[in-house]
């Protein structure tokens, strides 16, 4: 038991050097320019907006088809289903 504690203590690094090592590693990182960050952020936001429109379109299409097939809106179905089963509150 004593040998195990000795091994664990020798494997641990002192915490006082942790901040110094962290900042020295951060100095080695090649950071992108601000203009690059702005362009890439704009590309990500544009892609998110495109996917938002596509998913909204699919949702509306499927909702329309569901209403045409079953003659009832999905919200009414889940509300009625919730009334019978108290464990499905998360469906709303």
VMD Tcl script that draws the C-alpha trace (Angstrom):
set ca {
  {0.00 0.00 0.00}
  {2.83 2.39 0.85}
  {4.59 1.61 -2.44}
  {1.44 2.48 -4.38}
  {1.18 5.90 -2.70}
  {4.84 6.56 -3.43}
  {4.37 5.81 -7.13}
  {1.27 8.03 -7.36}
  {3.06 10.95 -5.71}
  {6.06 10.73 -8.01}
  {3.84 10.63 -11.12}
  {1.97 13.82 -10.22}
  {3.36 17.10 -11.59}
  {3.52 20.12 -9.33}
  {0.64 22.48 -9.99}
  {2.65 25.66 -9.65}
  {4.24 25.11 -13.06}
  {0.93 24.31 -14.77}
  {0.04 27.94 -15.57}
  {3.55 28.69 -16.78}
  {3.53 25.65 -19.10}
  {0.04 26.45 -20.36}
  {0.91 30.01 -21.34}
  {4.16 28.91 -22.97}
  {2.19 26.41 -25.09}
  {-0.35 29.08 -26.04}
  {2.48 31.28 -27.34}
  {3.39 28.50 -29.79}
  {-0.08 28.41 -31.34}
  {-0.45 30.05 -34.74}
  {-3.59 32.16 -34.34}
  {-5.64 33.13 -37.42}
  {-6.00 36.75 -38.48}
  {-9.14 38.64 -37.53}
  {-10.31 38.88 -41.13}
  {-10.04 35.10 -41.50}
  {-12.08 34.57 -38.36}
  {-14.78 36.98 -39.59}
  {-14.98 35.25 -42.99}
  {-15.19 31.78 -41.49}
  {-17.80 32.90 -38.95}
  {-19.87 34.39 -41.78}
  {-19.60 31.11 -43.72}
  {-20.77 29.13 -40.70}
  {-23.72 31.48 -40.09}
  {-24.70 31.30 -43.77}
  {-24.57 27.51 -43.71}
  {-26.68 27.40 -40.54}
  {-29.25 29.71 -42.16}
  {-29.41 27.50 -45.27}
  {-29.95 24.38 -43.19}
  {-32.57 26.23 -41.13}
  {-34.55 27.07 -44.28}
  {-34.20 23.52 -45.67}
  {-35.27 21.86 -42.42}
  {-38.15 24.30 -42.00}
  {-39.27 23.47 -45.55}
  {-39.14 19.72 -44.87}
  {-41.05 20.23 -41.62}
  {-43.76 22.23 -43.36}
  {-44.00 19.67 -46.19}
  {-44.27 16.73 -43.82}
  {-46.80 18.61 -41.68}
  {-48.87 19.34 -44.78}
  {-48.74 15.69 -45.89}
  {-49.65 14.48 -42.41}
  {-52.66 16.79 -42.29}
  {-53.79 15.64 -45.75}
  {-53.38 11.95 -44.92}
  {-54.93 11.93 -41.45}
  {-57.04 15.09 -41.51}
  {-55.78 16.31 -38.17}
  {-52.87 18.50 -37.15}
  {-49.93 16.97 -35.35}
  {-50.38 19.32 -32.38}
  {-53.93 18.14 -31.78}
  {-52.82 14.51 -31.93}
  {-50.03 15.00 -29.37}
  {-52.32 17.00 -27.09}
  {-54.91 14.21 -27.15}
  {-52.20 11.60 -26.64}
  {-50.82 13.55 -23.67}
  {-54.25 13.59 -22.06}
  {-54.27 9.78 -21.97}
  {-50.64 9.19 -21.04}
  {-48.95 11.45 -18.48}
  {-45.47 10.13 -19.39}
  {-45.48 11.77 -22.84}
  {-45.32 15.41 -21.72}
  {-41.90 15.73 -23.42}
  {-43.46 15.22 -26.87}
  {-44.90 18.72 -26.87}
}
mol new
graphics top color blue
foreach p $ca { graphics top sphere $p radius 0.5 }
foreach p [lrange $ca 0 end-1] q [lrange $ca 1 end] { graphics top cylinder $p $q radius 0.2 }
display resetview
